[in-house]
Amino acid sequence: MTLVPVTPGGPAATPPVYAVEDIPQLEFEVILDAAIGQMDIDDYLTTRAQQISAQFSIWLYRIDPPLEASGDGRPGVLLVIEPDGRGNFSLGKEVYRPGTTYGWQAVALVRDQQGTSVRLWSPMLYFRTAPVATVVPELVSPTARDLALELISVCADQLRARDALATRLRGLHLYGNYPSASDTFFCTPLTAEESIPYLPVNTGEEAPLNLIISLGRLMADVDALKQREAVAIAPEDLRSLSTRVYDLISQVPELTVLPIGRRISTLAAVAEKLAQPLPEDPQGVTMLLNEMLLAIDSVVAGGTTELNAGYTQMFAVYAGGVDDEVNRLFELEPELTAILGTEEALYWLEYFADQQLQFFEMAEEVGRDRLSKALLMDQLRENRWAIIEPDADAFRYLEGAACQVDTDRIKRLTGADTAQVERLQAEIVRCHLLRLADYLWPEIR
């Protein structure tokens, strides 16, 4: 079993920056090692039951300023987060401080048949909270603040997808796990400094983590029942398992219409057998329990899909994502008009509509096999060089990868400085629009 942290965070050197109130939910992936499929079937099922019935938790650390180090060399644990009833790991926002770096790991506690416990650790991801008033200053209006925060979200989603497409076109593999990652990076650590970005492609083959946790408990109980003498297994024991399967499926009804629905349907069919009279042959009972274990394993072992499709499919997905992000921008037209004025807001909307059309036309060409991978990469390079020229006033407030504000200038402003505050608001919004324009076209090396 391998634990892969997904969001939020990145490598230690360049952790993403969040406002304290905007830190996304912690998410990780469980990858089950296909190599154990070479084992004897009974050993395989028992090992798998032990793995997926693990108890998962998340350990949160404060890195800078650090807490006192623990005995094993890790920083002191700030918080241990257990899953709620739905398998989600909720964060208490009150634990975070502005201008602070945090790290976190997913931890699985696995017990073998002898009751021995083993802890498995994921690599650590890092994220940083922004210093006070550096993401969006307090002085701006509520409309400008909400607009800036929404543009930050659009930019983060687009940056993640852009880097993922560039990674795929360079010939590296992408892995799609739980496609609800909401951060700039999907992090599969290769070394301490590297990560692979995530292209949001939901294949429908992935079992959500909360279902894996529930099925893990069920699989452990089925395996424990199997270890008993077949003659000691009562009909109500199997009917109870059948009921639990149907309860789990009813909690996630949308699974039945996704590709994973085929495996869910197989699991339901086995559950139906468990509700029937017991086979007279004790060996038949054991075979039935094995069938249930294999059906559960089929669902949970499909949690990771290698997105090894050709460049045509990858680009179609990316172009569709650009379409979605630009449409999000169109929905902000009233707020853009209020901050930038009618003329400039219209200019920006027309600019992004033109970019949207270019991606649509390129996707059509790629889909008709009129653009080879090499030609597609050439066109992406050319379009990147044609990005709108940065406005000096807007980029005065940029620092690194995040829109930072000149705090010294802010300190000199008051609510009475109406014209300067309005200019500042426009510059903040404009810098995010310029950044989004930059994030549409990937850097192809």
C-alpha positions in Angstrom: 0.0 0.0 0.0 1.2 3.5 -0.9 -0.2 6.7 0.4 0.0 9.7 -1.9 -0.9 13.2 -0.7 -2.9 15.1 -3.2 -3.8 18.5 -1.8 -3.1 21.1 -0.5 0.6 21.7 -0.9 3.7 21.3 -3.0 7.4 20.8 -2.5 9.1 22.4 0.5 10.9 24.9 -1.7 7.8 26.5 -3.2 4.7 25.8 -1.2 1.5 27.4 -2.5 0.2 30.4 -0.6 -3.4 30.6 0.8 -5.4 33.1 2.8 -6.0 31.5 6.2 -9.7 31.1 5.5 -9.2 29.6 2.1 -7.1 26.5 2.8 -8.7 23.6 0.9 -9.6 20.2 2.4 -6.8 17.8 2.9 -6.9 14.9 0.5 -4.8 11.9 -0.3 -4.8 8.7 -2.4 -4.4 5.1 -1.4 -2.6 3.1 -4.1 -2.8 -0.7 -3.7 0.3 -2.6 -5.0 -0.7 -4.9 -7.9 2.4 -7.0 -7.3 0.7 -8.9 -4.5 -1.5 -10.4 -7.1 1.2 -13.0 -7.6 0.4 -14.4 -4.2 -1.7 -17.5 -3.4 -5.4 -16.4 -3.6 -6.1 -16.9 0.1 -2.9 -15.0 1.2 -3.7 -12.3 -1.4 -7.3 -11.7 0.0 -6.1 -11.7 3.6 -3.3 -9.3 2.8 -5.7 -7.0 0.9 -8.2 -7.1 3.7 -5.5 -6.0 6.2 -4.5 -3.2 3.9 -7.8 -1.6 3.1 -9.2 -2.0 6.6 -6.3 0.3 7.8 -7.2 3.2 10.1 -6.3 6.4 8.3 -5.4 9.8 9.9 -3.6 13.0 8.9 -0.8 14.5 10.9 -0.5 18.3 10.6 2.8 20.0 11.5 3.8 23.7 11.9 7.1 24.1 10.2 7.9 27.8 10.4 7.9 28.8 13.2 8.4 25.2 14.2 6.9 23.3 17.1 9.4 21.3 19.2 10.7 18.3 17.3 9.4 14.8 18.2 11.7 11.9 19.1 11.8 10.5 15.5 13.1 13.7 14.0 9.7 15.0 12.7 8.5 18.4 13.8 6.1 18.3 16.7 2.5 17.4 15.7 0.1 20.3 15.8 -3.0 18.3 15.1 -4.0 14.7 14.4 -7.1 14.6 12.1 -9.4 11.5 12.0 -12.0 10.9 9.3 -15.5 11.9 10.0 -18.5 9.5 9.2 -18.1 10.2 5.5 -14.4 9.6 5.3 -13.5 13.3 5.0 -10.7 14.9 6.9 -12.0 18.3 8.0 -9.7 21.1 9.1 -10.3 23.5 12.0 -9.4 26.9 10.5 -8.7 28.3 14.0 -5.3 26.4 14.1 -3.8 28.4 11.3 -1.7 31.6 11.6 -1.0 34.1 8.9 2.5 34.0 7.4 3.2 30.4 8.6 4.4 27.3 6.8 2.7 23.9 7.5 3.4 20.3 6.5 1.1 17.3 6.6 1.2 13.5 6.0 -1.4 10.8 5.6 -0.8 7.9 8.0 -2.3 4.4 7.8 -2.3 2.1 10.8 -2.3 -1.5 9.4 -2.8 -4.6 11.7 -1.9 -8.1 10.6 -3.6 -11.3 11.7 -1.5 -11.5 14.8 -2.6 -8.0 15.9 0.8 -6.5 15.2 0.5 -2.8 14.0 2.5 -1.2 11.3 2.3 2.5 10.4 2.7 3.6 6.8 3.5 7.3 6.1 2.9 9.3 3.0 5.5 11.8 1.8 5.0 15.3 3.3 3.4 18.2 1.5 3.9 21.8 2.5 1.7 24.9 2.2 2.1 28.5 3.5 -0.5 30.9 4.8 -0.1 34.5 3.4 0.9 37.3 5.7 -1.9 39.6 6.8 -3.2 41.8 4.0 -0.9 40.4 1.2 -3.4 38.4 -0.8 -6.2 41.0 -0.9 -5.8 44.1 1.3 -8.5 45.0 3.8 -8.9 48.4 2.3 -10.7 47.3 -0.9 -14.4 47.0 -1.2 -16.3 43.7 -0.6 -17.0 43.5 -4.3 -13.3 43.8 -5.2 -12.3 41.4 -2.5 -14.8 38.7 -3.6 -13.8 39.2 -7.3 -10.1 38.9 -6.5 -10.6 35.7 -4.5 -12.6 34.2 -7.3 -9.9 35.1 -9.8 -7.3 33.6 -7.6 -9.3 30.3 -7.6 -9.7 30.4 -11.4 -5.9 31.0 -11.8 -5.0 28.2 -9.5 -7.2 25.7 -11.4 -5.8 26.8 -14.7 -2.2 26.7 -13.6 -2.6 23.1 -12.4 -4.1 22.0 -15.7 -1.6 24.0 -17.8 1.4 22.4 -16.1 -0.2 19.0 -16.4 -0.6 19.3 -20.1 3.0 20.4 -20.5 4.1 17.4 -18.5 2.1 15.0 -20.6 3.4 16.5 -23.9 6.9 16.0 -22.6 6.2 12.3 -22.5 5.8 11.9 -18.7 2.9 9.9 -17.3 0.1 11.5 -15.3 -1.9 9.6 -12.7 -5.5 10.5 -12.0 -6.6 9.6 -8.5 -9.4 11.5 -6.7 -10.2 14.2 -9.1 -11.4 16.6 -6.5 -8.0 18.1 -5.9 -8.4 21.8 -5.5 -4.8 22.9 -5.3 -2.2 24.2 -7.8 -0.4 20.8 -7.8 -1.3 17.2 -7.8 1.8 15.9 -6.0 3.2 12.5 -6.6 6.7 13.1 -5.1 9.5 11.8 -7.4 12.3 13.3 -5.3 12.2 15.7 -2.3 11.9 18.6 -4.7 9.7 17.3 -7.6 6.0 16.8 -8.2 3.8 15.9 -11.2 0.9 18.3 -11.8 -2.6 16.9 -12.1 -4.8 17.1 -15.2 -8.4 16.9 -13.9 -9.7 13.9 -15.9 -12.4 12.0 -14.1 -12.6 8.6 -15.7 -15.3 7.4 -13.4 -13.1 4.4 -12.6 -12.1 5.7 -9.2 -13.7 4.6 -5.9 -14.0 7.6 -3.5 -11.9 7.4 -0.4 -14.9 7.2 1.9 -16.1 4.2 0.1 -12.7 2.5 0.3 -12.7 3.1 4.1 -16.2 1.6 4.4 -15.4 -1.4 2.1 -12.1 -1.9 4.0 -14.1 -2.5 7.2 -16.4 -4.8 5.3 -13.6 -6.8 3.7 -11.9 -7.3 7.1 -15.2 -8.7 8.5 -15.7 -11.0 5.5 -12.1 -12.3 5.9 -12.6 -12.8 9.6 -15.8 -14.8 8.9 -13.9 -16.9 6.4 -11.3 -17.8 9.0 -14.0 -19.6 11.0 -15.2 -23.1 10.4 -17.7 -23.1 7.6 -20.2 -25.1 9.7 -20.1 -22.3 12.3 -21.3 -19.7 9.9 -25.0 -18.9 10.3 -27.3 -17.6 7.5 -27.8 -14.4 9.4 -24.0 -13.8 9.3 -24.2 -13.7 5.5 -27.4 -11.7 5.3 -25.8 -9.1 7.5 -23.0 -8.7 5.0 -25.5 -8.5 2.2 -27.4 -5.7 3.9 -24.2 -3.7 4.6 -23.2 -3.9 0.9 -26.6 -2.5 -0.2 -26.4 0.2 2.5 -23.0 1.3 1.2 -24.2 1.4 -2.5 -27.3 3.4 -1.6 -25.1 6.1 0.0 -23.3 6.8 -3.3 -26.0 6.2 -6.0 -24.1 8.1 -8.7 -21.5 5.4 -8.8 -23.9 3.0 -10.6 -23.9 5.2 -13.7 -20.1 5.7 -13.9 -17.7 3.2 -15.4 -17.0 1.9 -11.9 -20.7 0.9 -11.9 -19.8 -2.4 -13.6 -17.8 -3.4 -10.6 -20.4 -2.0 -8.2 -23.0 -4.1 -10.0 -20.9 -7.3 -9.6 -20.5 -6.5 -5.9 -24.3 -6.1 -5.6 -24.9 -9.4 -7.4 -22.6 -11.2 -4.9 -24.4 -9.5 -2.1 -27.7 -10.9 -3.4 -26.2 -14.4 -3.3 -25.4 -13.9 0.4 -29.0 -13.3 1.1 -30.0 -16.7 -0.3 -30.1 -20.0 1.6 -26.6 -21.3 2.5 -24.9 -23.8 0.2 -25.1 -27.3 1.8 -21.4 -27.9 1.0 -19.2 -26.0 3.5 -16.7 -25.5 0.7 -19.5 -23.6 -1.1 -19.7 -21.1 1.8 -16.0 -20.5 1.6 -16.2 -20.0 -2.1 -19.0 -17.5 -1.7 -17.0 -15.5 0.9 -14.0 -15.6 -1.5 -16.3 -14.3 -4.3 -17.3 -11.4 -2.0 -13.7 -10.6 -1.1 -12.7 -10.5 -4.8 -15.7 -8.3 -5.7 -14.8 -5.8 -3.0 -11.1 -5.9 -4.1 -12.2 -5.2 -7.7 -13.9 -2.0 -6.6 -11.1 -0.6 -4.3 -8.1 -1.8 -6.4 -9.4 0.3 -9.3 -8.8 3.6 -7.4 -5.8 4.7 -9.5 -6.0 5.1 -13.2 -2.9 5.9 -15.3 -3.9 8.6 -17.7 -1.7 7.2 -20.5 -4.1 8.3 -23.3 -2.7 9.9 -26.5 -2.0 13.6 -26.8 -5.3 14.1 -28.7 -7.4 13.0 -25.8 -5.3 15.0 -23.3 -5.6 18.2 -25.4 -9.3 17.7 -25.8 -9.6 17.5 -22.0 -7.4 20.6 -21.6 -9.3 22.7 -24.1 -12.6 21.7 -22.4 -11.0 22.9 -19.1 -10.0 26.2 -20.6 -13.6 26.6 -21.8 -14.9 26.0 -18.3 -12.5 28.5 -16.7 -13.3 31.2 -19.2 -17.0 30.6 -18.7 -16.4 31.2 -15.0 -14.9 34.5 -15.9 -17.9 35.5 -18.0 -20.1 35.0 -15.0 -18.1 37.7 -13.3 -19.0 40.3 -15.9 -21.0 42.5 -13.4 -18.2 42.6 -10.9 -15.5 43.2 -13.5 -17.6 46.1 -14.9 -18.0 47.6 -11.4 -14.2 47.5 -10.7 -12.7 48.1 -14.2 -15.4 50.1 -15.9 -17.5 49.0 -18.9 -14.9 49.6 -21.6 -12.0 47.7 -19.9 -14.2 44.9 -18.7 -15.6 44.4 -22.2 -12.0 44.4 -23.6 -10.9 41.6 -21.2 -14.0 39.5 -21.8 -13.5 39.8 -25.6 -9.8 38.9 -25.2 -10.6 35.7 -23.2 -13.5 34.8 -25.6 -10.9 35.0 -28.4 -8.6 32.7 -26.5 -11.5 30.3 -25.9 -12.2 30.2 -29.6 -8.5 29.5 -30.4 -8.5 26.5 -28.1 -11.8 25.2 -29.6 -10.4 25.4 -33.1 -7.1 23.7 -32.2 -9.0 20.9 -30.4 -11.0 20.4 -33.6 -7.9 20.2 -35.7 -6.3 17.8 -33.2 -9.4 15.7 -33.1 -9.4 15.4 -36.9 -5.7 14.3 -36.9 -4.7 17.5 -38.7 -2.2 18.5 -36.1 0.6 16.1 -35.1 2.0 16.3 -31.6 5.0 18.2 -32.9 2.8 20.8 -34.7 0.5 21.1 -31.7 3.5 21.9 -29.5 4.7 24.5 -32.1 1.4 26.2 -32.1 1.3 26.3 -28.3 4.7 27.9 -28.2 3.7 30.5 -30.8 0.5 31.4 -29.0 2.3 31.7 -25.7 4.6 34.3 -27.2 1.5 36.3 -28.3 0.2 36.7 -24.8 -1.0 40.2 -24.0 1.8 42.5 -22.9 1.9 43.0 -19.1 0.8 46.3 -17.8 3.5 47.9 -15.7 1.1 49.3 -13.1 -0.5 45.9 -12.6 2.8 43.9 -12.4 4.1 46.4 -9.9 2.0 44.4 -7.4 3.2 41.0 -8.4 5.8 39.1 -6.4 6.8 35.6 -7.3 3.9 33.3 -8.2 1.2 35.1 -6.2 -0.3 38.6 -6.5 1.3 40.5 -3.7 0.3 44.1 -2.8 2.7 46.9 -2.1 1.9 47.1 1.7 3.9 50.2 2.3 1.7 52.1 -0.2 -1.4 50.6 1.4 -0.4 51.9 4.8 -0.4 55.4 3.5 -4.0 55.1 2.2 -7.2 55.7 4.1 -10.8 55.3 3.3 -10.9 58.9 2.3 -8.4 58.3 -0.5 -11.3 57.2 -2.8 -9.6 57.6 -6.2 -6.4 55.9 -5.1 -8.3 53.0 -3.6 -10.3 52.5 -6.7 -7.1 52.5 -8.8 -5.6 50.0 -6.4 -8.7 47.7 -6.8 -8.5 47.9 -10.6 -4.7 47.0 -10.5 -5.3 44.0 -8.2 -8.0 42.6 -10.5 -6.0 43.4 -13.6 -2.9 41.6 -12.3 -5.0 38.4 -11.8 -6.5 38.7 -15.3 -3.0 39.1 -16.8 -1.9 36.0 -14.8 -4.8 34.0 -16.1 -3.9 35.0 -19.7 -0.4 33.7 -18.9 -1.7 30.4 -17.5 -3.8 29.5 -20.6 -0.8 28.7 -22.8 1.6 26.1 -21.4 5.4 26.5 -21.6 6.6 23.8 -24.0 10.3 23.2 -23.7 
